[in-house]
Amino acid sequence: MTHKRSLILNENTHTLCELPILSGTTGPDVIDVETLYKQTGMFTYDPGFTSTASCSSTITYIDGEAGILLYRGYPIEQLAEKCTFLEVCYLLLNGELPSSTELLDFQSTITIHTMVHDQLTNFFKGFRRDAHPMAIMVGVVGALSAFYHDALDIKSKKDRDISAIRLIAKVPTIAAMCHKYSTGLPFMYPQNKLSYVENFMRMMLATPCDDFVPNPVLVRALDRILILHADHEQNASTSTVRLAGSSGANPYACITSGIACLWGAAHGGANEAVLNMLKEIADVSRIPSYIAKAKDKNDAFRLMGFGHRVYKNHDPRAKLMRATCHEVLTELGLHDDPLFKLALELERIALEDPYFIEKKLYPNVDFYSGIVFHALGIPSNMFTALFAMGRTVGWIAHWDEMIADPDQKIGRPRQLYTGSKMRNIPENHGKST
Ligand code: ACO
């Protein structure tokens, strides 16, 4: 980080306050306001963090105006085309792509950690069968910390590394178990001969009664979807993980806080909401009335899968997701899928509408992912759990980066207080009149 100088006038005291400006390797400079309160007695005010960099990071870079997404410097398009999800996991965790030996080693380490402690299955029985899989995920992933007392020293790099491996390996197993539990089907143990994605598909979609035959096109598509979800710099769930971790909480608790945040419809819950919305619209002829609802200030309805805090141009992940959607539907002979046709038409109409053009609202990653998941036979209440599977590596990479930083402090924002001024409880309070 390089420093330039900046001068800011404090209007009330007519004094000058001097704040450094920091430059990263790419992207806008930031004003370092760490000493602002000391110098002026004022805080900055930025609800929703629209102008605030909460940390410095070397992991992921987004240029929302240009529609660029880089993991450790590599464009998402190249990673999606040339790498597997586990290579991308290695890259996010370690900063460099693995050599072939490093990859083999990493793959086998992940594979041997995919099984969960058998006692963990007891946790599922406490949930109602109709519980949302994300509700179960929050409970069961959180419970993992109860099984690894031996490796919860967050100051130890060895403990942090094994926690990362355990989370990346076990979250798919737990996600598949959430689905099996809600449908009353038996849990499927992982199989070490299968790849990461094949294993998940088998645990999720197969039963002990059938042989599982992986379809390479669908496996590759799901692998690519996980790559597209793997990280997205300081989004709401990653910031939640960082904030939880800043207090010294254990990694399983921190990742669980990320899963909880991801569940919201404005974030990862949007993929499920998109499919529900498409089903509700049901027919191309009804699109104009839903576009009108989305534009109506007095109507809370929003076009799900549209808009993004950072992208004011095409979300590069959405473009790749659209291509993946074509591939999967072609492979399955579903090219005439009515939901896909509806989605294409909705996208076309919205992108030509002045409201969406002026507000720079483009389809985001969630717009097409639900259609792909649906075509793969994954029920809509599992969509966000799949997002969590992909994002676990990003969360853990950010958590690790933060904990390894010697200057790391507990995250503790301030506020603009707008409540009552100090007052006294009346003398006659609680006495009958
Ligand atoms: N449909 C209709 N109008 C929209 C939409 C939408 N999907 N998204 C934003 N707008 C409008 C807002 O009403 C607002 O209008 P105004 O300026 O007249 O008040 C303007 O565009 C800006 O929207 P904000 O909500 O202020 O933008 P913000 O950056 O806070 O929100 C968000 C971004 C949450 C993604 C928003 O676009 C949204 O709710 N989209 C739908 C949900 C969704 O798809 N979420 C997934 C995000 S991607 C991800 O998490 C993986």
Residues whose N, C-alpha, C, O or C-beta is under 5 A from the ligand:
A	BS01	ACO	A265 A266 H267 G268 A270 A294 R302 L303 M304 G305 F306 G307 H308 R309 K359 N364 D366
